[in-house]
Amino acid sequence: MKKNIVWLASYPKSGNTWFRMFLANYLKRSKTPLDLEDIESNRIASSAIDFEEEIAMNPFEMSPDEVDLYRPDMYRALSKKYEEKGKQVYKKTHDAYTFTKEGIPIFPAEISKSAVYFVRNPLDVCVSYANHSAGKVEKTINLILNKHGAIAGKKQGQLRQILLSWQGHVKSWKDQHEIPVHFVRYEDMLMKPIETFKNIILFLKLEYEQDRLEKAILNTDFKTLQQKEKEKGFGEKMQKCERFFWKGKIGNYRDFLSEEQIQRIIQYNYNTMNDFAYIDKNGCLNV
């Protein structure tokens, strides 16, 4: 079986969709910005449609744990389809790197070429995800601090995705050794895009061309993505959310989180925030 799936992994609202748009523009050598629908056809790893098509069972008539038992087989079946078409595919996932109740990894190593993991300051993740889910900030804080955190898996929509806590999510991909992973900070994507996107292209062993890279970055400028969504909508936007591409800036948390909320998030995620330079050794914020 060929390793032909690259996982684009992240906790929600960490730059995953932005990168997918960049990659689509880069791969297609597009001279003008592609529409958002160019990435919607490649379904997210938690797609209930893919599950039903490949496993021939309705996932919403099963428990989430039962569904997870079949997810490795779903990805193997998809990989075989891609292999028959001679394709390599990039699959977005918000799942932590977890295991089924039988101890089998959700993401099979034998079909996984690599993974790119997008990490973002959890303080900004918090307010962005609260907006995305049209929920209250305090509820979102409880989610990112919950070591048993999970989303979706109801009677419609996507399969359940086990997130763990924000820190647990990052560590789950960082500590596994089955799939090679390249870690990317959202903040670096914004502050030094040429260097950051170039390093991802090189990690993925894609043909690197400077002009092509710069054009793809320009085509996926945040304001351009906002305009595309305004014109034609975006299928990944949650129903109660006003827009998927909201602000996209660094430090947005300062307008929405109290000092008590900020310190609660820092204290829980201290080690991982320090590992990725969001705080210094004294616990002071760098972003």
C-alpha positions in Angstrom: 0.0 0.0 0.0 1.3 3.4 -1.0 1.8 6.3 1.5 -0.2 8.9 -0.3 -2.0 10.9 2.4 -0.6 14.0 3.9 -2.5 15.1 7.0 -3.0 18.8 7.6 -3.6 18.7 11.3 -4.5 21.4 13.8 -6.7 22.4 16.7 -9.6 24.4 15.2 -8.9 27.9 14.0 -5.2 27.6 13.7 -4.6 28.4 10.0 -5.4 25.0 8.5 -7.9 26.3 5.9 -5.7 29.3 5.0 -2.9 26.9 4.2 -5.2 24.6 2.2 -6.1 27.6 0.0 -2.5 28.6 -0.4 -1.6 25.0 -1.4 -4.4 24.8 -3.9 -3.2 28.0 -5.5 0.4 26.8 -5.5 -0.3 23.4 -6.9 -2.5 24.8 -9.7 -0.1 27.6 -10.5 -3.1 29.9 -10.4 -2.5 33.5 -11.7 -5.7 34.7 -10.0 -7.1 33.8 -6.6 -9.0 30.5 -6.6 -12.5 30.3 -5.2 -13.0 28.7 -1.8 -14.9 25.8 -3.4 -11.6 24.6 -4.8 -10.8 23.0 -1.4 -14.3 22.0 -0.5 -14.3 19.0 -2.8 -11.5 17.4 -0.8 -13.5 16.5 2.3 -12.2 16.8 5.8 -10.9 13.6 7.5 -14.0 13.6 9.7 -16.4 13.5 6.8 -19.5 11.5 7.5 -20.1 11.2 3.7 -16.7 9.5 3.2 -17.5 7.2 6.1 -20.8 6.1 4.7 -19.4 5.6 1.1 -16.3 3.6 2.2 -17.7 1.6 5.2 -21.3 1.3 3.9 -22.8 2.1 7.3 -24.5 5.2 8.7 -22.1 6.6 11.3 -25.0 8.3 13.1 -26.6 5.0 13.9 -23.4 4.0 15.7 -21.7 5.3 18.8 -18.6 7.6 18.2 -16.4 4.9 19.7 -17.8 2.4 17.2 -17.2 4.8 14.4 -13.6 5.2 15.4 -13.0 1.5 15.1 -13.7 1.8 11.4 -11.9 5.1 10.7 -8.5 3.5 9.9 -10.3 1.2 7.4 -12.0 4.3 5.9 -8.6 6.0 5.3 -7.1 2.8 3.9 -10.0 2.6 1.4 -9.6 6.2 0.4 -5.8 5.7 0.0 -6.5 2.8 -2.4 -8.8 5.0 -4.5 -6.1 7.8 -4.6 -3.5 5.2 -5.5 -5.6 4.0 -8.4 -5.8 7.5 -9.7 -2.1 8.1 -9.1 -2.9 10.9 -6.6 -1.4 12.2 -3.4 -4.0 13.9 -1.3 -3.9 16.5 1.5 -6.5 15.8 4.2 -7.5 18.4 6.8 -8.1 17.0 10.3 -8.9 18.5 13.7 -8.5 15.2 15.4 -5.7 14.7 18.0 -3.5 11.8 17.3 -5.5 9.2 19.1 -6.2 5.5 19.2 -9.3 3.3 18.9 -10.6 1.4 21.9 -8.6 -1.5 20.5 -5.4 0.5 20.6 -5.0 1.1 16.9 -4.0 4.6 15.7 -6.9 6.5 13.9 -4.4 7.5 11.2 -2.7 4.4 9.7 1.1 4.9 9.3 1.2 2.6 6.2 -0.8 5.1 4.1 0.5 8.3 5.8 3.3 10.1 4.0 3.6 12.9 6.5 1.8 15.6 8.4 1.9 19.4 8.7 0.7 20.6 12.1 -0.5 24.2 12.5 -0.2 25.6 16.0 -1.5 28.9 17.1 -1.5 30.9 20.4 -4.3 29.3 22.4 -5.5 32.7 23.6 -6.2 33.7 20.0 -7.6 30.2 19.2 -10.0 30.7 22.1 -11.6 33.9 20.8 -11.6 32.8 17.2 -13.2 29.5 17.9 -15.8 31.2 20.1 -16.7 33.4 17.2 -16.7 30.4 14.7 -19.0 28.3 16.9 -21.2 31.4 17.9 -20.5 30.4 21.5 -19.5 32.1 24.7 -15.8 32.7 25.4 -16.0 31.0 28.8 -17.5 27.9 27.2 -14.6 27.8 24.7 -12.0 28.2 27.5 -13.6 25.2 29.2 -13.2 23.2 25.9 -9.5 24.0 25.3 -8.7 23.2 28.9 -10.6 19.9 28.9 -8.3 16.9 28.5 -11.3 15.0 27.2 -12.4 17.7 24.8 -14.3 16.6 21.6 -16.4 18.2 18.9 -19.1 17.1 16.5 -20.4 13.5 16.3 -24.0 14.3 16.8 -26.8 13.1 14.5 -25.6 15.1 11.5 -22.6 16.9 10.2 -19.1 15.5 10.9 -17.8 12.5 12.8 -16.7 13.1 16.3 -13.3 14.5 16.6 -11.4 14.0 19.9 -9.4 17.2 20.6 -8.2 16.6 24.1 -7.1 19.9 25.5 -5.3 22.4 23.4 -2.0 21.3 24.9 -3.0 17.7 24.7 -3.8 18.1 21.0 -0.3 19.6 20.2 1.5 16.9 22.3 -0.4 14.1 20.7 1.0 14.9 17.3 4.4 15.9 18.7 4.9 12.8 20.8 3.9 10.2 18.2 6.7 8.7 16.0 4.7 6.9 13.3 4.2 9.8 10.9 6.8 12.5 10.1 5.5 15.9 11.2 6.5 19.5 10.4 5.2 22.0 12.9 4.2 25.5 11.7 3.3 28.5 13.9 0.3 30.5 12.6 2.1 33.6 13.7 5.1 32.8 11.5 2.7 32.3 8.5 1.6 35.9 9.1 4.9 37.6 10.0 7.3 35.8 7.7 5.2 34.1 5.0 7.9 33.6 2.4 10.3 31.7 4.7 7.5 29.8 6.5 5.6 28.6 3.4 8.8 27.8 1.6 9.8 25.5 4.5 6.5 23.7 4.2 6.9 23.2 0.4 10.4 21.8 0.9 9.2 19.5 3.7 6.4 18.2 1.4 9.1 17.6 -1.3 7.2 19.6 -3.8 8.9 21.5 -6.6 9.9 24.9 -5.2 9.6 28.1 -7.3 10.0 31.5 -5.6 7.7 33.4 -8.0 5.0 30.7 -7.8 5.2 30.8 -4.0 4.9 34.6 -3.8 1.9 34.5 -6.2 0.1 31.8 -4.1 0.7 33.9 -0.9 -0.7 37.0 -2.6 -3.7 35.0 -3.9 -4.5 33.9 -0.4 -4.1 37.2 1.4 -6.6 37.3 4.3 -8.6 40.1 2.9 -8.9 38.2 -0.4 -10.2 35.2 1.4 -12.7 37.4 3.3 -13.9 38.8 0.0 -14.2 35.4 -1.6 -16.4 34.3 1.3 -18.5 37.4 1.1 -19.1 36.9 -2.6 -19.9 33.1 -2.7 -20.0 31.9 0.9 -18.0 29.0 2.3 -19.3 25.5 3.2 -17.1 25.1 6.2 -18.7 28.1 8.0 -20.9 27.0 10.9 -24.5 28.0 10.5 -24.7 30.6 13.3 -21.3 32.1 12.6 -21.3 35.4 10.6 -18.2 34.5 8.6 -15.4 31.9 8.6 -12.6 34.3 7.9 -13.1 36.6 10.8 -10.1 38.7 11.8 -7.0 36.5 11.4 -4.7 38.8 13.4 -2.2 38.2 16.2 -3.2 39.3 19.7 -6.9 39.5 19.1 -7.4 37.9 22.5 -6.6 41.2 24.2 -10.0 42.7 23.1 -12.0 39.7 24.4 -10.3 37.9 27.4 -10.0 39.1 30.9 -6.7 38.9 32.7 -8.1 36.1 34.9 -9.0 34.1 31.7 -5.7 34.8 30.1 -3.8 33.5 33.2 -6.0 30.4 33.5 -5.2 29.4 29.9 -1.5 30.1 30.4 -1.2 28.2 33.6 -2.9 25.1 32.1 -0.9 25.2 28.9 2.3 26.6 30.3 4.8 24.0 29.0 3.5 23.9 25.4 3.1 27.6 25.2 6.7 27.9 26.3 7.9 25.3 23.8 6.4 27.3 21.0 7.6 30.7 22.3 4.2 32.1 23.1 5.5 32.8 26.6 9.0 33.1 28.0 10.4 31.1 30.9 8.8 33.5 33.4 5.4 33.0 31.9 5.2 36.4 30.3 3.5 36.6 26.9 5.6 37.1 23.8 2.6 37.7 21.5 
